[in-house]
Amino acid sequence: MDNLLDNLTESVFLGKLISSVLLVIALTIVWRLAAASIRRVSWSTHESQRRWLVMARNVAVITGVFLLVVVWADQLRTLALSVVAFAAAIILSTKELLMCFTGGVLRSSAGMFHLGDRIEVKKLRGDVIDLTVLTTTILEIGPEQLSHQQTGRAVVLPNSIFLSEAVINESFTEDYVLHTTVLPLARKDDWARAERHLLQAANEVCEEFIEAARKHLVRLGRRQGLDVPSVEPRVTLLFPKPDEIDLLVRFPVPARRKGRIEQALLRRYLALEDAASVQPDADISQAAGLQAEATPSDSPLS
């Protein structure tokens, strides 16, 4: 029975092969006869004759392809199923690679970040040092979210992460950024004095580049169509707990010097606090003037 089935299969295959060859020969003869007839006709222009020759050839080709598909329909159906199964197996086995490639395309087309930007993805922060089709490499910043020191470790992120996770770009404003830091106090502490000293320290430390930061953000706002927040240092009160007060200070810094400027500000604040503990009445008038500057007019995005 097996031999009989094999013989029948071979006979069917051989018959279809002979039919296909005869079909191609017949269509070739028909096309040549049609082309000869077209050439014998007197045409007004050579362009018309060429158009009819091309049309006759295309009709012969399309007819031949259609008839061959009809003849080999069963075999083509089997082949299509095999191709689909093979493609599905390839997709399943290379799913992660395809997702990484797609994530790389999304990253590049959306302009999420560039080399040198500081980003955060799934609580991983770092400076971007390498971009490839499948991965993104960052130089880790840590160990905590508020730290600005490099840990010396490189983190390789698969680009597929950008398809499902939010990306925070801390370098969106490029050369200058508005940085914030928190000073925790107890409710019984002299928070008003601490606020004055923190604002004074921020103004002193940032004085050299406040104007440059303002011009940069104005230029960026015009280019991006954004409202520009004020760049002057300011202090905001927060109450994380009933017996605690957090002083949130915002100030402009060069994007590459956030950590150093923050440390300089905190050290200057501690120096002012130490000086005030020795001479508590010193610089009262100056502190009052700084307090008046603590509430500058600001844009809606400030």
C-alpha positions in Angstrom: 0.0 0.0 0.0 2.8 2.4 0.8 4.5 1.7 -2.5 1.2 2.3 -4.2 0.8 5.6 -2.5 4.3 6.6 -3.3 3.8 5.7 -6.9 0.6 7.7 -7.1 2.3 10.7 -5.5 5.1 10.5 -7.9 2.7 10.2 -10.8 0.7 13.2 -9.7 3.9 15.3 -9.2 5.2 14.2 -12.6 1.8 15.0 -14.3 1.8 18.5 -12.7 5.4 19.1 -13.7 4.6 18.1 -17.4 1.5 20.3 -17.3 3.5 23.3 -16.0 6.1 22.9 -18.7 3.4 22.6 -21.5 1.6 25.6 -20.0 4.8 27.7 -20.1 5.5 26.6 -23.7 1.9 27.4 -24.8 1.9 30.8 -23.2 5.3 31.6 -24.7 4.0 30.6 -28.2 0.9 32.7 -27.7 2.8 35.7 -26.6 5.3 35.5 -29.5 2.3 35.2 -32.0 0.7 38.2 -30.3 3.9 40.2 -30.4 4.4 39.4 -34.1 0.8 40.5 -34.9 1.4 43.7 -33.0 4.6 44.4 -34.9 2.9 43.9 -38.2 0.3 46.5 -37.4 1.0 50.0 -38.6 1.1 52.2 -35.5 1.0 56.0 -35.4 4.0 56.1 -33.0 6.6 53.7 -31.8 5.5 54.4 -28.2 2.0 53.0 -28.9 3.5 49.8 -30.3 5.8 49.4 -27.3 2.9 50.0 -24.9 0.9 47.1 -26.6 3.9 44.8 -26.6 4.5 45.5 -22.9 0.8 44.9 -22.1 0.7 41.6 -24.0 3.8 40.4 -22.2 2.4 41.4 -18.8 -0.9 39.6 -19.6 0.9 36.5 -20.6 3.0 36.5 -17.4 0.0 37.2 -15.1 -2.0 34.4 -16.8 0.9 32.0 -16.6 1.4 32.7 -12.8 -2.3 32.3 -12.1 -2.5 29.0 -14.0 0.6 27.7 -12.3 -0.9 28.5 -8.9 -4.0 26.6 -9.9 -2.0 23.6 -11.0 0.2 23.6 -7.8 -2.4 24.7 -5.4 -2.2 21.7 -3.0 1.6 21.8 -2.9 1.6 25.6 -2.4 -0.8 25.2 0.5 1.4 22.7 2.2 4.4 24.9 1.6 2.6 27.9 3.0 1.7 26.0 6.2 5.3 24.9 6.5 6.6 28.5 6.0 4.1 29.9 8.6 5.1 27.2 11.1 8.8 27.9 10.5 8.2 31.7 10.8 6.3 31.2 14.1 9.1 29.1 15.5 11.7 31.7 14.5 9.6 34.5 16.1 9.2 32.6 19.3 12.9 31.7 19.6 14.0 35.3 18.8 11.2 37.1 20.6 13.6 38.9 23.0 15.9 40.0 20.2 13.0 41.3 18.2 11.7 43.3 21.2 15.2 44.7 21.8 15.5 45.8 18.2 12.0 47.3 18.3 12.9 49.1 21.6 16.1 50.5 19.9 14.0 51.8 17.0 11.5 53.4 19.4 14.4 55.0 21.5 16.0 56.5 18.4 12.8 57.6 16.6 11.3 59.2 19.8 14.6 60.8 20.8 14.3 59.6 24.4 17.9 60.5 25.2 21.3 60.7 23.7 24.9 59.9 24.7 25.9 61.7 27.9 22.3 62.2 29.2 21.5 61.1 32.7 18.4 58.8 32.7 16.5 56.7 35.2 14.7 53.4 34.3 13.1 51.1 36.9 15.1 52.9 39.7 18.3 52.5 37.8 20.1 55.8 37.3 23.1 56.6 35.3 24.9 58.5 32.5 24.4 57.0 29.0 27.8 55.9 27.6 26.9 53.5 24.8 23.9 53.0 22.4 23.6 49.9 20.2 20.7 48.3 18.2 20.0 45.9 21.1 21.3 47.4 24.3 21.9 50.7 26.1 24.8 51.0 28.6 24.8 53.5 31.5 27.4 54.3 34.1 25.5 53.8 37.3 24.8 56.8 39.7 24.1 55.9 43.3 23.8 54.2 45.6 20.5 56.1 46.3 18.2 58.1 44.2 19.4 61.4 45.6 23.1 60.6 45.1 25.1 62.1 42.3 28.2 60.0 42.5 29.3 57.3 40.1 29.5 53.8 41.6 32.0 52.7 38.9 29.6 50.0 37.7 28.3 49.8 34.1 24.7 48.7 33.7 23.7 47.2 30.3 19.9 47.6 29.7 18.1 45.6 27.0 16.3 48.0 24.7 13.1 46.0 25.2 12.7 47.7 28.5 11.8 51.0 26.7 8.7 49.3 25.3 7.1 48.9 28.8 8.9 51.2 31.3 8.9 55.0 31.6 12.2 56.7 31.0 13.2 59.8 33.1 15.7 62.0 31.3 17.3 64.3 33.9 19.3 66.1 31.1 16.2 67.2 29.1 17.1 70.9 29.6 20.7 70.1 28.3 23.4 72.5 29.7 21.6 73.8 32.7 18.9 72.1 34.9 16.8 73.0 37.9 18.0 70.8 40.7 16.3 70.2 44.1 17.5 68.9 47.4 15.8 68.4 50.7 16.9 69.6 54.2 15.0 67.7 57.0 14.3 69.5 60.2 12.5 68.8 63.4 9.3 70.9 64.1 10.9 72.5 67.1 13.9 73.7 65.2 14.2 77.3 64.0 12.9 76.6 60.5 12.7 80.3 59.6 16.4 80.9 60.3 17.2 77.6 58.4 15.1 78.8 55.5 17.0 82.2 55.3 20.4 80.5 55.5 19.5 77.9 52.9 18.3 80.6 50.5 21.3 82.7 51.2 23.6 79.7 50.5 21.8 78.9 47.3 22.1 82.5 46.0 25.8 82.7 46.9 26.7 79.4 45.3 24.6 79.8 42.2 25.4 83.5 41.7 28.0 83.0 39.0 25.8 81.1 36.6 22.2 82.2 37.3 22.1 84.6 34.4 23.6 82.0 32.0 21.0 79.5 33.2 18.2 82.0 32.6 19.3 82.7 29.0 19.7 79.0 28.3 16.2 78.0 29.6 14.6 80.9 27.7 16.3 79.8 24.5 15.2 76.2 25.2 11.6 77.3 25.9 11.4 79.1 22.6 12.8 76.1 20.7 10.5 73.5 22.5 7.4 75.8 22.8 7.5 75.5 26.7 6.8 77.9 29.5 10.0 78.7 31.2 10.1 78.5 35.0 12.0 81.0 37.1 15.7 80.1 37.7 16.1 82.1 41.0 16.7 79.8 44.0 13.6 79.3 46.1 12.7 77.3 49.2 9.5 75.4 49.8 8.1 74.0 53.0 7.0 70.4 53.2 5.4 68.4 56.1 6.2 64.7 55.7 5.2 64.1 59.3 3.4 66.2 61.9 6.6 66.7 63.9 9.0 67.1 60.9 9.6 69.9 58.4 11.4 69.5 55.1 12.9 72.5 53.4 12.9 71.8 49.6 15.4 74.1 47.9 15.4 74.5 44.1 18.3 76.1 42.3 19.8 76.2 38.8 23.0 74.2 38.2 25.1 73.1 35.2 23.9 69.6 34.2 27.4 68.1 34.8 28.0 69.7 38.2 24.8 68.8 40.1 26.6 66.8 42.8 29.4 69.3 43.4 27.1 72.4 43.5 24.7 70.6 45.9 27.6 69.7 48.3 28.9 73.3 48.1 25.4 74.7 48.9 24.9 72.4 51.9 28.4 73.2 53.2 27.8 76.9 52.9 24.4 76.4 54.7 26.1 74.6 57.6 28.7 77.4 57.8 26.0 80.0 58.1 24.2 78.0 60.7 27.4 77.6 62.8 28.1 81.4 62.5 24.5 82.1 63.6 24.8 79.9 66.6 27.8 82.0 67.7 26.3 85.4 66.7 22.5 84.8 66.6 21.7 88.4 65.9 24.2 88.9 63.0 23.0 89.8 59.5 19.3 90.2 60.5 18.7 92.9 57.9 20.5 91.0 55.1 18.5 87.9 56.0 15.2 89.8 55.8 16.1 91.1 52.4 16.9 87.5 51.2 13.5 86.4 52.6 11.7 89.0 50.5 13.4 87.6 47.4 12.3 84.0 48.3 9.0 84.5 46.5 9.8 85.7 43.0 7.1 85.6 40.3 7.2 82.3 38.5 5.6 80.7 35.5 2.8 78.0 35.8 5.5 75.2 35.3 7.6 76.4 38.3 
